[in-house]
Amino acid sequence: MPSTTGARCPHCGWPDGAEPFQVVSTHTTAAGGTVWTRCACGSLQARVVDDRGTRVVSRGGPSPRPRVRRAAEAARAGRRSHRRGPSVPVPGRR
């Protein structure tokens, strides 16, 4: 399903003419088909497949870097994120 446009991803330079990095889904249409793909940078692309070939007709931005939760960061650093200051014993509790 190489593209016939000769263009490249504006985010990472992956050529549209190369095989897609990942096929997300395919859908048959009256004119041919639509293929949703992910680029190497994570950009979601809509490709139309018809009698003129395959071309990218829409693309999103690259996937953002996953956000790491502060608790997970603290755990990796060996700290407890739920405590605020020194532990104070409560009378009557163990």
Buried (B, 14 or more C-beta within 10 A) or exposed (E): EEBEBEEBBEBEEBEBEEEBBEEEEEEEEEEBBBBBBBBBBBBBBBBBBEEEBBBBEEBEEBEEEEEEEEEEEBEEEEEEEEEEEEEEEEEEEE
